[in-house]
Amino acid sequence: MIDQVAYLGARVSDALEAFGEFARFCLATAYWTLRGRGTPRRWRLLIPQFYEIGTKSIPVVGIVGGFVGMVLAIEMFGQFQAYGLEDRLGGIINVSVVRQIGPVLAAVMIAGRVGGAVSAELGTMRVTEQIDAMRAMGTDPIAYLVSPRVLACLFMVPLLTVFSNLLGIFGGYLVTVGGFGVNPTEYWAFSRQFVERYDVMSGLVKSVFFGLSIGLISCYKGFNCKPGAEGVGRAATDSFVTSFVAIIVLNFFLAKFLKDLYDLLYSSAMAGGVM
């Protein structure tokens, strides 16, 4: 019994220590990000990351978004047709894509394609002592390596989410209207009724938090990987798994917060209109 308690205490202590190190890493990243804003050097470091993280992710994000919309249309059309509501299917597909499915799947794809690559790249630099060499030359590796990658994730994940949402909406339209013969005018009319600006903005707000978590987690895992090729591979795997869990957990709390905020704003607007 004593050994079990000691083991549990050691595990809790290790978890708290790891959380403290991650918090220090996040604070250091925030410090160097704010300190170097607007400088020409910042843009020289950012533009290649925009290309690597953003432009190269367009094909996979677009394919996933388009097929998600098509799958939703195929799966839900039968149920809606049974009640004679197939013309309302566009609203359900589009609100599901822009509010929940689009941001989450885009973030997961980027975590798999970008997060693992960033962790492997930084982990290799750590194993080969390139990061230590940068410190010896007076350059802070967080400012030079971490801050541009985190900023690129922060900016590009929302843009890629918009692209994924558009492809998802087009995929649902293609199957529903082109495949099942639903009237396109009614399809878009009910879509306008179902999808509000707040739905679009809530999805983009989620994507900002997803991008920040992907950037911080992937860089942290690469900076703290174990020695050797096995350590680099484990860091890349841990980066994706941890980012995926963070995305799912953040999605739950953000969905709850944004829903409560919408209810608060809507009820306040209704009360003001009544008065």
C-alpha positions as CSV (number, residue, x, y, z in Angstrom):
1,M,0.0,0.0,0.0
2,I,2.8,2.4,0.9
3,D,4.6,1.6,-2.4
4,Q,1.4,2.3,-4.4
5,V,1.0,5.7,-2.6
6,A,4.6,6.6,-3.2
7,Y,4.3,5.6,-6.9
8,L,1.1,7.7,-7.3
9,G,2.8,10.6,-5.6
10,A,5.8,10.4,-7.9
11,R,3.5,10.3,-10.9
12,V,1.6,13.4,-9.7
13,S,4.8,15.2,-9.0
14,D,6.1,14.4,-12.5
15,A,2.9,15.6,-14.0
16,L,3.0,18.9,-12.1
17,E,6.7,19.4,-13.0
18,A,5.9,18.8,-16.7
19,F,3.0,21.2,-16.6
20,G,5.3,23.8,-15.0
21,E,7.9,23.4,-17.7
22,F,5.3,23.7,-20.4
23,A,3.9,26.9,-18.7
24,R,7.4,28.4,-18.6
25,F,7.9,27.4,-22.3
26,C,4.6,29.2,-23.2
27,L,5.5,32.3,-21.3
28,A,9.0,32.5,-23.0
29,T,7.3,32.0,-26.4
30,A,4.8,34.8,-25.6
31,Y,7.7,37.1,-24.4
32,W,9.8,36.7,-27.6
33,T,6.7,36.8,-29.8
34,L,5.7,40.2,-28.4
35,R,9.2,41.5,-28.2
36,G,10.0,40.9,-31.9
37,R,6.7,42.0,-33.5
38,G,6.9,44.1,-36.6
39,T,10.6,43.6,-37.3
40,P,12.0,42.7,-40.8
41,R,13.7,39.7,-39.2
42,R,10.4,38.4,-38.0
43,W,8.9,38.5,-41.5
44,R,12.0,36.7,-42.9
45,L,11.4,33.9,-40.4
46,L,7.6,33.9,-40.8
47,I,7.1,33.7,-44.5
48,P,8.8,30.2,-45.0
49,Q,6.6,28.9,-42.1
50,F,3.5,30.3,-43.7
51,Y,4.4,28.3,-46.8
52,E,5.3,25.1,-44.9
53,I,2.3,25.2,-42.5
54,G,-0.3,26.9,-44.6
55,T,0.2,26.5,-48.4
56,K,1.4,22.9,-48.2
57,S,-1.6,21.9,-46.0
58,I,-4.2,23.1,-48.5
59,P,-4.6,19.8,-50.5
60,V,-5.1,17.6,-47.5
61,V,-7.4,20.1,-45.7
62,G,-9.4,20.7,-48.9
63,I,-9.9,16.9,-49.6
64,V,-11.0,16.2,-46.1
65,G,-13.4,19.1,-46.0
66,G,-15.0,18.3,-49.3
67,F,-15.5,14.6,-48.5
68,V,-16.9,15.4,-45.0
69,G,-19.6,17.5,-46.6
70,M,-20.4,14.8,-49.1
71,V,-20.5,12.1,-46.4
72,L,-22.9,14.2,-44.3
73,A,-25.2,14.6,-47.3
74,I,-25.2,10.9,-48.0
75,E,-25.8,9.8,-44.4
76,M,-28.6,12.3,-43.6
77,F,-30.5,12.5,-46.8
78,G,-32.6,9.3,-46.2
79,Q,-33.7,10.5,-42.8
80,F,-34.7,13.9,-44.1
81,Q,-36.4,12.5,-47.1
82,A,-38.6,10.2,-44.9
83,Y,-40.1,13.3,-43.4
84,G,-40.2,15.4,-46.6
85,L,-37.5,17.8,-45.3
86,E,-34.8,17.1,-47.8
87,D,-34.8,20.8,-48.9
88,R,-33.7,21.7,-45.4
89,L,-30.7,19.4,-45.5
90,G,-28.4,22.2,-46.6
91,G,-28.9,24.1,-43.5
92,I,-28.0,21.2,-41.2
93,I,-24.9,20.3,-43.3
94,N,-23.6,23.8,-43.4
95,V,-24.1,24.7,-39.8
96,S,-22.5,21.4,-38.7
97,V,-19.5,22.1,-40.9
98,V,-18.8,25.7,-40.0
99,R,-19.5,25.3,-36.3
100,Q,-18.0,22.0,-35.3
101,I,-16.8,19.5,-37.9
102,G,-14.8,21.9,-40.2
103,P,-12.6,23.5,-37.5
104,V,-12.0,20.2,-35.6
105,L,-11.1,18.1,-38.7
106,A,-8.9,20.9,-40.2
107,A,-7.0,21.2,-36.9
108,V,-6.6,17.4,-36.6
109,M,-5.2,17.2,-40.1
110,I,-2.8,20.1,-39.5
111,A,-1.7,18.5,-36.2
112,G,-0.9,15.3,-38.1
113,R,0.8,16.9,-41.0
114,V,2.5,19.9,-39.4
115,G,2.8,19.1,-35.7
116,G,4.7,15.8,-36.2
117,A,7.0,17.5,-38.7
118,V,7.8,20.4,-36.4
119,S,8.5,18.2,-33.5
120,A,10.7,15.9,-35.6
121,E,12.6,18.9,-37.0
122,L,13.2,20.6,-33.7
123,G,13.9,17.2,-32.0
124,T,16.6,16.5,-34.6
125,M,18.1,19.9,-34.0
126,R,18.2,19.2,-30.3
127,V,19.7,15.7,-30.7
128,T,22.4,17.1,-33.0
129,E,23.1,19.9,-30.5
130,Q,22.2,22.7,-33.0
131,I,19.9,24.3,-30.4
132,D,22.8,24.4,-27.9
133,A,25.0,25.9,-30.6
134,M,22.5,28.7,-31.1
135,R,22.6,29.5,-27.4
136,A,26.4,29.5,-27.5
137,M,26.3,32.1,-30.3
138,G,23.9,34.3,-28.3
139,T,20.7,33.6,-30.2
140,D,17.7,32.5,-28.2
141,P,16.3,29.4,-29.9
142,I,12.7,30.1,-28.8
143,A,12.8,33.5,-30.5
144,Y,14.4,32.1,-33.7
145,L,12.7,28.6,-33.9
146,V,9.6,28.5,-31.8
147,S,8.0,31.9,-32.1
148,P,7.7,31.9,-36.0
149,R,6.2,28.4,-36.0
150,V,3.7,29.2,-33.3
151,L,2.7,32.4,-35.1
152,A,2.3,30.6,-38.4
153,C,0.0,28.0,-36.8
154,L,-2.0,30.8,-35.1
155,F,-2.6,32.6,-38.4
156,M,-2.8,29.7,-40.9
157,V,-5.1,27.3,-39.0
158,P,-8.1,29.8,-39.2
159,L,-7.4,30.4,-42.9
160,L,-7.2,26.7,-43.6
161,T,-10.4,26.3,-41.6
162,V,-12.2,28.7,-43.8
163,F,-11.0,26.8,-46.9
164,S,-12.1,23.5,-45.3
165,N,-15.5,25.0,-44.5
166,L,-16.0,26.2,-48.1
167,L,-15.0,22.8,-49.5
168,G,-17.3,21.1,-47.0
169,I,-20.2,23.3,-48.0
170,F,-19.5,22.7,-51.7
171,G,-19.3,18.9,-51.2
172,G,-22.7,18.9,-49.4
173,Y,-24.2,21.0,-52.1
174,L,-22.7,18.8,-54.9
175,V,-24.2,15.6,-53.4
176,T,-27.5,17.0,-52.2
177,V,-28.4,19.1,-55.3
178,G,-26.4,17.3,-58.0
179,G,-26.8,13.8,-56.8
180,F,-30.2,13.7,-55.0
181,G,-31.9,16.5,-57.1
182,V,-32.9,18.9,-54.3
183,N,-33.9,22.3,-55.5
184,P,-30.8,24.6,-55.2
185,T,-32.9,27.7,-54.5
186,E,-34.5,26.1,-51.4
187,Y,-31.2,24.5,-50.4
188,W,-29.5,27.9,-50.1
189,A,-32.6,29.6,-48.7
190,F,-32.7,27.2,-45.7
191,S,-29.0,27.4,-45.4
192,R,-29.2,31.2,-44.9
193,Q,-31.9,30.6,-42.2
194,F,-29.9,28.0,-40.3
195,V,-26.4,29.4,-40.5
196,E,-25.8,32.7,-38.6
197,R,-22.8,34.9,-38.5
198,Y,-22.2,33.8,-34.9
199,D,-21.9,30.2,-36.1
200,V,-19.2,31.1,-38.5
201,M,-17.4,33.3,-36.0
202,S,-17.5,30.6,-33.3
203,G,-15.8,28.1,-35.6
204,L,-13.1,30.6,-36.4
205,V,-12.6,31.4,-32.7
206,K,-12.1,27.7,-32.0
207,S,-9.6,27.4,-34.9
208,V,-7.5,30.2,-33.3
209,F,-7.2,28.2,-30.1
210,F,-6.6,25.0,-32.0
211,G,-3.7,26.6,-34.0
212,L,-2.1,28.0,-30.8
213,S,-2.3,24.7,-29.1
214,I,-0.8,22.8,-32.1
215,G,2.1,25.3,-32.4
216,L,3.0,25.3,-28.7
217,I,2.6,21.5,-28.1
218,S,4.6,20.5,-31.2
219,C,7.4,22.9,-30.5
220,Y,7.6,21.9,-26.8
221,K,7.7,18.2,-27.6
222,G,10.5,18.8,-30.1
223,F,12.5,21.0,-27.7
224,N,12.3,18.3,-24.9
225,C,12.7,15.1,-26.9
226,K,14.9,12.2,-25.6
227,P,18.2,11.6,-27.2
228,G,18.5,9.4,-30.4
229,A,16.3,8.5,-33.3
230,E,13.9,6.8,-31.0
231,G,13.5,10.0,-29.0
232,V,12.8,12.0,-32.1
233,G,10.2,9.5,-33.3
234,R,8.5,9.4,-29.9
235,A,8.4,13.2,-29.8
236,A,6.6,13.4,-33.2
237,T,4.1,10.8,-32.1
238,D,3.5,12.4,-28.7
239,S,3.0,15.8,-30.5
240,F,0.2,14.5,-32.6
241,V,-1.5,12.5,-29.8
242,T,-1.3,15.4,-27.3
243,S,-2.4,17.9,-29.9
244,F,-5.4,15.7,-30.8
245,V,-6.5,15.4,-27.2
246,A,-6.0,19.1,-26.7
247,I,-8.2,19.9,-29.7
248,I,-11.0,17.6,-28.5
249,V,-10.9,19.0,-24.9
250,L,-10.7,22.6,-26.1
251,N,-13.6,22.0,-28.5
252,F,-15.8,20.9,-25.6
253,F,-15.1,23.8,-23.4
254,L,-15.2,26.4,-26.2
255,A,-18.5,24.9,-27.5
256,K,-20.0,25.3,-24.0
257,F,-18.6,28.8,-23.5
258,L,-19.7,30.0,-26.9
259,K,-23.1,28.5,-26.6
260,D,-23.6,30.2,-23.2
261,L,-22.3,33.5,-24.6
262,Y,-24.7,33.2,-27.5
263,D,-27.6,32.5,-25.1
264,L,-26.6,35.5,-23.0
265,L,-26.3,37.9,-26.0
266,Y,-29.5,36.6,-27.6
267,S,-31.5,36.8,-24.4
268,S,-30.2,40.3,-23.8
269,A,-31.1,41.4,-27.3
270,M,-34.6,39.9,-27.0
271,A,-35.1,41.6,-23.6
272,G,-34.0,44.9,-25.0
273,G,-36.3,44.5,-28.0
274,V,-39.3,43.7,-25.7
275,M,-38.6,46.7,-23.5
